[in-house]
Amino acid sequence: MGFRFPSIVHAIQRPFSSSKDVPKGYLAVYVGENRMKRFVIPVAYLNQPSFQDFLSQAEEEFGFDHPMGALTFPCNEDAFIDLISRLNA
């Protein structure tokens, strides 16, 4: 499954209100099915194959145009936390 970088860049570059508290080298994303929770993750995750697969699945199922104005994963929060935990290991 290929990584479609232009659609990711578009999602990342859209403004969101609290961008000033995101450290350099990190990215804020929103995750959740009903209530969105904000996560700040390293930009380096974008290069990880498992994260790229997660992005592709989210794009196919939900697209990237969400009212939060940032990269949004309207999925189960536990699935996202599990992925991040594996990337941190």
SEZAFI-616644 format. One record per residue: x, y, z of N, C-alpha, C in turn; residue number from 1. Coordinates in Angstrom, 1 decimal. Layout:
<nodes>
<node n_c1="X" n_c2="Y" n_c3="Z" ca_c1="X" ca_c2="Y" ca_c3="Z" c_c1="X" c_c2="Y" c_c3="Z" i="NUM"/>
...
</nodes>
This chain:
<nodes>
<node n_c1="0.8" n_c2="-1.2" n_c3="0.0" ca_c1="0.0" ca_c2="0.0" ca_c3="0.0" c_c1="0.9" c_c2="1.2" c_c3="0.0" i="1"/>
<node n_c1="0.8" n_c2="2.1" n_c3="-1.0" ca_c1="1.6" ca_c2="3.3" ca_c3="-1.1" c_c1="1.3" c_c2="4.4" c_c3="-0.2" i="2"/>
<node n_c1="2.2" n_c2="5.2" n_c3="0.1" ca_c1="2.1" ca_c2="6.4" ca_c3="1.0" c_c1="1.8" c_c2="7.5" c_c3="0.1" i="3"/>
<node n_c1="0.6" n_c2="8.1" n_c3="0.1" ca_c1="0.3" ca_c2="9.3" ca_c3="-0.7" c_c1="0.6" c_c2="10.5" c_c3="0.0" i="4"/>
<node n_c1="1.9" n_c2="11.0" n_c3="-0.1" ca_c1="2.4" ca_c2="12.1" ca_c3="0.7" c_c1="1.6" c_c2="13.4" c_c3="0.4" i="5"/>
<node n_c1="1.2" n_c2="13.8" n_c3="-0.8" ca_c1="0.6" ca_c2="15.0" ca_c3="-1.0" c_c1="-0.7" c_c2="15.2" c_c3="-0.2" i="6"/>
<node n_c1="-1.5" n_c2="14.1" n_c3="0.0" ca_c1="-2.7" ca_c2="14.3" ca_c3="0.8" c_c1="-2.4" c_c2="14.4" c_c3="2.3" i="7"/>
<node n_c1="-1.3" n_c2="13.9" n_c3="2.7" ca_c1="-0.9" ca_c2="14.0" ca_c3="4.1" c_c1="-0.4" c_c2="15.5" c_c3="4.3" i="8"/>
<node n_c1="0.4" n_c2="16.0" n_c3="3.4" ca_c1="0.9" ca_c2="17.3" ca_c3="3.5" c_c1="-0.2" c_c2="18.3" c_c3="3.6" i="9"/>
<node n_c1="-1.2" n_c2="18.1" n_c3="2.8" ca_c1="-2.4" ca_c2="19.0" ca_c3="2.8" c_c1="-3.1" c_c2="19.0" c_c3="4.2" i="10"/>
<node n_c1="-3.2" n_c2="17.8" n_c3="4.8" ca_c1="-3.9" ca_c2="17.7" ca_c3="6.1" c_c1="-3.0" c_c2="18.3" c_c3="7.2" i="11"/>
<node n_c1="-1.7" n_c2="18.2" n_c3="7.1" ca_c1="-0.8" ca_c2="18.7" ca_c3="8.1" c_c1="-0.8" c_c2="20.2" c_c3="8.1" i="12"/>
<node n_c1="-0.8" n_c2="20.8" n_c3="6.9" ca_c1="-0.7" ca_c2="22.2" ca_c3="6.7" c_c1="-1.9" c_c2="23.0" c_c3="7.0" i="13"/>
<node n_c1="-3.0" n_c2="22.4" n_c3="7.2" ca_c1="-4.3" ca_c2="23.1" ca_c3="7.5" c_c1="-4.1" c_c2="23.7" c_c3="8.9" i="14"/>
<node n_c1="-4.5" n_c2="24.9" n_c3="9.2" ca_c1="-4.3" ca_c2="25.5" ca_c3="10.5" c_c1="-5.2" c_c2="24.9" c_c3="11.6" i="15"/>
<node n_c1="-4.8" n_c2="24.9" n_c3="12.8" ca_c1="-5.6" ca_c2="24.6" ca_c3="13.9" c_c1="-5.2" c_c2="25.4" c_c3="15.1" i="16"/>
<node n_c1="-6.1" n_c2="25.6" n_c3="16.0" ca_c1="-6.0" ca_c2="26.7" ca_c3="17.0" c_c1="-4.8" c_c2="26.6" c_c3="17.9" i="17"/>
<node n_c1="-4.3" n_c2="25.4" n_c3="18.3" ca_c1="-3.3" ca_c2="25.3" ca_c3="19.3" c_c1="-2.0" c_c2="24.9" c_c3="18.7" i="18"/>
<node n_c1="-1.6" n_c2="25.3" n_c3="17.5" ca_c1="-0.4" ca_c2="24.9" ca_c3="16.9" c_c1="0.8" c_c2="25.4" c_c3="17.6" i="19"/>
<node n_c1="0.7" n_c2="26.5" n_c3="18.3" ca_c1="1.9" ca_c2="27.1" ca_c3="19.0" c_c1="2.4" c_c2="26.3" c_c3="20.1" i="20"/>
<node n_c1="1.6" n_c2="25.3" n_c3="20.7" ca_c1="2.1" ca_c2="24.5" ca_c3="21.7" c_c1="2.6" c_c2="23.1" c_c3="21.3" i="21"/>
<node n_c1="2.8" n_c2="23.0" n_c3="20.0" ca_c1="3.4" ca_c2="21.8" ca_c3="19.4" c_c1="4.8" c_c2="22.0" c_c3="19.2" i="22"/>
<node n_c1="5.7" n_c2="21.2" n_c3="19.9" ca_c1="7.1" ca_c2="21.4" ca_c3="19.7" c_c1="7.6" c_c2="21.1" c_c3="18.3" i="23"/>
<node n_c1="8.7" n_c2="21.7" n_c3="17.9" ca_c1="9.3" ca_c2="21.4" ca_c3="16.6" c_c1="9.6" c_c2="19.9" c_c3="16.5" i="24"/>
<node n_c1="9.2" n_c2="19.4" n_c3="15.3" ca_c1="9.4" ca_c2="18.0" ca_c3="15.1" c_c1="8.3" c_c2="17.1" c_c3="15.5" i="25"/>
<node n_c1="7.2" n_c2="17.7" n_c3="16.0" ca_c1="6.0" ca_c2="17.0" ca_c3="16.4" c_c1="4.8" c_c2="17.5" c_c3="15.6" i="26"/>
<node n_c1="3.7" n_c2="16.7" n_c3="15.7" ca_c1="2.5" ca_c2="17.0" ca_c3="15.0" c_c1="1.3" c_c2="16.7" c_c3="15.9" i="27"/>
<node n_c1="0.3" n_c2="17.6" n_c3="15.9" ca_c1="-0.9" ca_c2="17.3" ca_c3="16.7" c_c1="-1.9" c_c2="16.6" c_c3="15.8" i="28"/>
<node n_c1="-2.5" n_c2="15.6" n_c3="16.3" ca_c1="-3.6" ca_c2="14.8" ca_c3="15.6" c_c1="-4.7" c_c2="14.7" c_c3="16.5" i="29"/>
<node n_c1="-5.9" n_c2="14.5" n_c3="16.0" ca_c1="-7.1" ca_c2="14.2" ca_c3="16.8" c_c1="-7.6" c_c2="12.8" c_c3="16.5" i="30"/>
<node n_c1="-7.9" n_c2="12.1" n_c3="17.5" ca_c1="-8.3" ca_c2="10.7" ca_c3="17.4" c_c1="-9.6" c_c2="10.5" c_c3="18.2" i="31"/>
<node n_c1="-10.5" n_c2="9.8" n_c3="17.7" ca_c1="-11.7" ca_c2="9.4" ca_c3="18.4" c_c1="-12.9" c_c2="9.2" c_c3="17.5" i="32"/>
<node n_c1="-13.9" n_c2="8.4" n_c3="18.0" ca_c1="-15.1" ca_c2="8.1" ca_c3="17.2" c_c1="-16.2" c_c2="9.1" c_c3="17.6" i="33"/>
<node n_c1="-16.4" n_c2="9.4" n_c3="18.8" ca_c1="-17.4" ca_c2="10.4" ca_c3="19.2" c_c1="-16.8" c_c2="11.6" c_c3="19.8" i="34"/>
<node n_c1="-15.9" n_c2="11.5" n_c3="20.7" ca_c1="-15.2" ca_c2="12.6" ca_c3="21.4" c_c1="-13.8" c_c2="12.6" c_c3="21.0" i="35"/>
<node n_c1="-13.3" n_c2="13.6" n_c3="20.3" ca_c1="-12.0" ca_c2="13.7" ca_c3="19.8" c_c1="-11.0" c_c2="14.0" c_c3="20.9" i="36"/>
<node n_c1="-9.9" n_c2="13.3" n_c3="20.9" ca_c1="-8.8" ca_c2="13.5" ca_c3="21.9" c_c1="-7.6" c_c2="13.9" c_c3="21.1" i="37"/>
<node n_c1="-6.8" n_c2="15.0" n_c3="21.5" ca_c1="-5.7" ca_c2="15.5" ca_c3="20.8" c_c1="-4.4" c_c2="14.7" c_c3="21.3" i="38"/>
<node n_c1="-3.6" n_c2="14.3" n_c3="20.3" ca_c1="-2.3" ca_c2="13.7" ca_c3="20.6" c_c1="-1.3" c_c2="14.5" c_c3="19.9" i="39"/>
<node n_c1="-0.1" n_c2="14.6" n_c3="20.5" ca_c1="1.1" ca_c2="15.2" ca_c3="19.9" c_c1="2.1" c_c2="14.1" c_c3="19.7" i="40"/>
<node n_c1="2.4" n_c2="13.8" n_c3="18.4" ca_c1="3.3" ca_c2="12.7" ca_c3="18.1" c_c1="4.5" c_c2="13.2" c_c3="17.3" i="41"/>
<node n_c1="5.6" n_c2="12.5" n_c3="17.3" ca_c1="6.7" ca_c2="12.9" ca_c3="16.5" c_c1="6.4" c_c2="12.8" c_c3="15.0" i="42"/>
<node n_c1="6.9" n_c2="13.7" n_c3="14.2" ca_c1="6.7" ca_c2="13.7" ca_c3="12.8" c_c1="7.4" c_c2="12.5" c_c3="12.2" i="43"/>
<node n_c1="8.4" n_c2="12.0" n_c3="12.8" ca_c1="9.1" ca_c2="10.8" ca_c3="12.3" c_c1="8.2" c_c2="9.6" c_c3="12.2" i="44"/>
<node n_c1="7.1" n_c2="9.6" n_c3="12.9" ca_c1="6.1" ca_c2="8.5" ca_c3="12.7" c_c1="5.6" c_c2="8.4" c_c3="11.3" i="45"/>
<node n_c1="5.6" n_c2="9.5" n_c3="10.6" ca_c1="5.1" ca_c2="9.5" ca_c3="9.2" c_c1="5.9" c_c2="8.6" c_c3="8.3" i="46"/>
<node n_c1="7.1" n_c2="8.3" n_c3="8.7" ca_c1="8.0" ca_c2="7.4" ca_c3="7.9" c_c1="7.9" c_c2="6.0" c_c3="8.3" i="47"/>
<node n_c1="7.2" n_c2="5.7" n_c3="9.3" ca_c1="7.0" ca_c2="4.3" ca_c3="9.8" c_c1="6.0" c_c2="3.5" c_c3="9.0" i="48"/>
<node n_c1="6.3" n_c2="2.4" n_c3="8.4" ca_c1="5.4" ca_c2="1.6" ca_c3="7.6" c_c1="4.0" c_c2="1.3" c_c3="8.3" i="49"/>
<node n_c1="4.1" n_c2="1.0" n_c3="9.6" ca_c1="2.8" ca_c2="0.7" ca_c3="10.3" c_c1="1.9" c_c2="2.0" c_c3="10.4" i="50"/>
<node n_c1="2.6" n_c2="3.1" n_c3="10.6" ca_c1="1.8" ca_c2="4.4" ca_c3="10.7" c_c1="1.3" c_c2="4.7" c_c3="9.3" i="51"/>
<node n_c1="2.1" n_c2="4.5" n_c3="8.3" ca_c1="1.6" ca_c2="4.8" ca_c3="6.9" c_c1="0.4" c_c2="3.9" c_c3="6.6" i="52"/>
<node n_c1="0.4" n_c2="2.7" n_c3="7.0" ca_c1="-0.8" ca_c2="1.8" ca_c3="6.8" c_c1="-2.0" c_c2="2.3" c_c3="7.5" i="53"/>
<node n_c1="-1.8" n_c2="2.8" n_c3="8.7" ca_c1="-2.8" ca_c2="3.4" ca_c3="9.5" c_c1="-3.4" c_c2="4.6" c_c3="8.8" i="54"/>
<node n_c1="-2.5" n_c2="5.5" n_c3="8.3" ca_c1="-3.0" ca_c2="6.7" ca_c3="7.5" c_c1="-3.8" c_c2="6.3" c_c3="6.3" i="55"/>
<node n_c1="-3.3" n_c2="5.3" n_c3="5.6" ca_c1="-4.0" ca_c2="4.9" ca_c3="4.4" c_c1="-5.4" c_c2="4.3" c_c3="4.7" i="56"/>
<node n_c1="-5.5" n_c2="3.5" n_c3="5.7" ca_c1="-6.8" ca_c2="3.0" ca_c3="6.1" c_c1="-7.7" c_c2="4.1" c_c3="6.5" i="57"/>
<node n_c1="-7.2" n_c2="5.1" n_c3="7.3" ca_c1="-8.0" ca_c2="6.2" ca_c3="7.7" c_c1="-8.5" c_c2="7.0" c_c3="6.5" i="58"/>
<node n_c1="-7.6" n_c2="7.2" n_c3="5.6" ca_c1="-7.9" ca_c2="8.0" ca_c3="4.4" c_c1="-9.0" c_c2="7.3" c_c3="3.6" i="59"/>
<node n_c1="-8.8" n_c2="6.0" n_c3="3.4" ca_c1="-9.8" ca_c2="5.2" ca_c3="2.6" c_c1="-11.2" c_c2="5.2" c_c3="3.2" i="60"/>
<node n_c1="-11.2" n_c2="5.0" n_c3="4.5" ca_c1="-12.5" ca_c2="4.9" ca_c3="5.2" c_c1="-13.1" c_c2="6.3" c_c3="5.5" i="61"/>
<node n_c1="-12.3" n_c2="7.3" n_c3="5.9" ca_c1="-12.9" ca_c2="8.5" ca_c3="6.4" c_c1="-12.5" c_c2="9.8" c_c3="5.6" i="62"/>
<node n_c1="-11.4" n_c2="9.7" n_c3="4.8" ca_c1="-10.9" ca_c2="10.8" ca_c3="4.1" c_c1="-10.1" c_c2="11.7" c_c3="5.1" i="63"/>
<node n_c1="-9.6" n_c2="12.8" n_c3="4.6" ca_c1="-8.8" ca_c2="13.7" ca_c3="5.5" c_c1="-9.5" c_c2="15.1" c_c3="5.6" i="64"/>
<node n_c1="-10.7" n_c2="15.3" n_c3="5.1" ca_c1="-11.3" ca_c2="16.6" ca_c3="5.2" c_c1="-12.3" c_c2="16.5" c_c3="6.4" i="65"/>
<node n_c1="-11.8" n_c2="17.0" n_c3="7.6" ca_c1="-12.6" ca_c2="17.0" ca_c3="8.8" c_c1="-12.7" c_c2="18.4" c_c3="9.4" i="66"/>
<node n_c1="-13.7" n_c2="18.6" n_c3="10.1" ca_c1="-14.0" ca_c2="20.0" ca_c3="10.7" c_c1="-12.9" c_c2="20.4" c_c3="11.7" i="67"/>
<node n_c1="-12.2" n_c2="19.5" n_c3="12.3" ca_c1="-11.2" ca_c2="19.9" ca_c3="13.3" c_c1="-10.1" c_c2="20.7" c_c3="12.6" i="68"/>
<node n_c1="-9.9" n_c2="20.6" n_c3="11.3" ca_c1="-8.9" ca_c2="21.4" ca_c3="10.7" c_c1="-7.5" c_c2="20.8" c_c3="10.8" i="69"/>
<node n_c1="-7.3" n_c2="19.7" n_c3="11.4" ca_c1="-6.0" ca_c2="19.0" ca_c3="11.5" c_c1="-6.2" c_c2="17.6" c_c3="11.1" i="70"/>
<node n_c1="-5.1" n_c2="16.9" n_c3="11.1" ca_c1="-5.2" ca_c2="15.4" ca_c3="10.8" c_c1="-6.0" c_c2="14.7" c_c3="11.8" i="71"/>
<node n_c1="-7.1" n_c2="14.1" n_c3="11.4" ca_c1="-8.0" ca_c2="13.5" ca_c3="12.3" c_c1="-8.2" c_c2="12.0" c_c3="11.9" i="72"/>
<node n_c1="-8.2" n_c2="11.2" n_c3="13.0" ca_c1="-8.5" ca_c2="9.8" ca_c3="12.8" c_c1="-9.8" c_c2="9.5" c_c3="13.6" i="73"/>
<node n_c1="-10.9" n_c2="9.4" n_c3="12.9" ca_c1="-12.2" ca_c2="9.1" ca_c3="13.6" c_c1="-12.3" c_c2="7.6" c_c3="13.8" i="74"/>
<node n_c1="-11.4" n_c2="7.1" n_c3="14.6" ca_c1="-11.4" ca_c2="5.7" ca_c3="14.8" c_c1="-11.3" c_c2="5.4" c_c3="16.3" i="75"/>
<node n_c1="-11.3" n_c2="4.2" n_c3="16.7" ca_c1="-11.2" ca_c2="3.8" ca_c3="18.1" c_c1="-9.9" c_c2="4.3" c_c3="18.7" i="76"/>
<node n_c1="-10.0" n_c2="5.0" n_c3="19.8" ca_c1="-8.8" ca_c2="5.6" ca_c3="20.4" c_c1="-7.8" c_c2="4.5" c_c3="20.8" i="77"/>
<node n_c1="-8.3" n_c2="3.4" n_c3="21.3" ca_c1="-7.5" ca_c2="2.3" ca_c3="21.7" c_c1="-6.6" c_c2="1.7" c_c3="20.6" i="78"/>
<node n_c1="-7.1" n_c2="1.7" n_c3="19.4" ca_c1="-6.3" ca_c2="1.2" ca_c3="18.2" c_c1="-5.2" c_c2="2.2" c_c3="18.0" i="79"/>
<node n_c1="-5.4" n_c2="3.5" n_c3="18.1" ca_c1="-4.4" ca_c2="4.5" ca_c3="17.9" c_c1="-3.3" c_c2="4.4" c_c3="19.0" i="80"/>
<node n_c1="-3.7" n_c2="4.3" n_c3="20.2" ca_c1="-2.8" ca_c2="4.2" ca_c3="21.3" c_c1="-1.9" c_c2="2.9" c_c3="21.2" i="81"/>
<node n_c1="-2.6" n_c2="1.8" n_c3="20.7" ca_c1="-1.8" ca_c2="0.6" ca_c3="20.5" c_c1="-0.7" c_c2="0.8" c_c3="19.5" i="82"/>
<node n_c1="-1.1" n_c2="1.4" n_c3="18.4" ca_c1="-0.1" ca_c2="1.7" ca_c3="17.3" c_c1="1.0" c_c2="2.6" c_c3="17.8" i="83"/>
<node n_c1="0.7" n_c2="3.6" n_c3="18.5" ca_c1="1.7" ca_c2="4.5" ca_c3="19.1" c_c1="2.6" c_c2="3.8" c_c3="20.1" i="84"/>
<node n_c1="2.0" n_c2="3.0" n_c3="20.9" ca_c1="2.8" ca_c2="2.2" ca_c3="21.9" c_c1="3.8" c_c2="1.3" c_c3="21.2" i="85"/>
<node n_c1="3.4" n_c2="0.6" n_c3="20.1" ca_c1="4.3" ca_c2="-0.2" ca_c3="19.3" c_c1="5.4" c_c2="0.6" c_c3="18.7" i="86"/>
<node n_c1="5.1" n_c2="1.8" n_c3="18.2" ca_c1="6.1" ca_c2="2.7" ca_c3="17.6" c_c1="7.1" c_c2="3.2" c_c3="18.6" i="87"/>
<node n_c1="6.7" n_c2="3.4" n_c3="19.8" ca_c1="7.6" ca_c2="3.8" ca_c3="20.9" c_c1="8.5" c_c2="2.7" c_c3="21.4" i="88"/>
<node n_c1="8.1" n_c2="1.5" n_c3="21.2" ca_c1="8.9" ca_c2="0.4" ca_c3="21.8" c_c1="10.2" c_c2="0.2" c_c3="21.1" i="89"/>
</nodes>
